[in-house]
Amino acid sequence: MKPALFVALPGNDLMTKRLASLCGGENGLVETRQFPDGETYLRFHADPAGRDIVLISTLLHPNEAFLPLAFAAGTARELGARRVGLVAPYLSYMRQDRRFNPGEGTTSRHFAALISQVCDWLITVDPHLHRYRDLSDIYSISARALHAGPVIAEWIKRGIGNPYIIGPDQESAQWVSEIAKDCGAPFAVLRKQRLGDRDVRIAPDGLDSIGGATPVLVDDIISSGETMLEAIQVVKTFAKVAPVAIGVHGIFASDSAARIEATGSALVTTNSIPHSSNKIDISVLLGAAIGERLREPSAPTR
């Protein structure tokens, strides 16, 4: 059997090369460009026939990313691919998980239906599962959510001598406690009140004992940065050492990365979304899960 073909959608070349190498696959070139009217041209330069196709696309800008992804999956099927899987290190459209106001679209469900129509399986890292128990609540394909906590804990243990792990809000409690346990470090979880999309208030619960430890703030997504910025200001009133701000997914809307760094904090993210703050590599985590998926027998693709 031919090795799996790893295909980078635009902007995902580096991660694709790493994953193809880790999994013993072939790094396959797919040419994409736009016609003058904005429509997408797509061409496979390697033959997908009879092969597992692994599409790599972090979905930071999903409205732009989805159509090339759907066209690549559809073309691979037409050319005889055995299965088509999607590795989305960052998975978007997870926040709108209920109808907060009359008439709103529950876009997390709609996006899950679209992905499930074009792919046979999905692997992602720490999606924003708030009101959903599992990705299977909305995805009809096999969808696996990996957790970056152990990789983050290893980075903290290697680089920070006396860490004090802090979650910026109650949602972070469970996985921040696991990172702290892996590090053998104390932890605290702050209380957040969201007043609007860019307005939060944070209470300094549990910081009285921080002493001379290095505060390490860990959040799953840094988007507008307001939660992290507010947490940093609260922590700085108790800590003697500048904080380290860690995000699994660094979206960094507007100038949020620069604003965090302007506080004197070290900014660290995983490479789920390419950014200059990427210091924690999740490719081995993803590669192990992809390898398991590729070793599973299956019927031919739809």
Secondary structure by P-SEA (a helix, b strand, c coil): cccbbbbbccccaaaaaaaaaaacccbbbbbbbbcccbbbbbbbccccccbbbbbbbcccccccccaaaaaaaaaaaaacccbbbbbccccccccccccccccccaaaaaaaaaaaaccccccccccccccccccccccccbbbbbbaaaaaaaaaaacccbbbbbbccccaaaaaaaaaaaacccbbbbbbbbccccbbbbcccccccccccbbbbbbcccccaaaaaaaaaaaaacccbbbbbbbcccccccaaaaaaaaacbbbbbccccccccccccaaaaaaaaaaaaaaccccccc
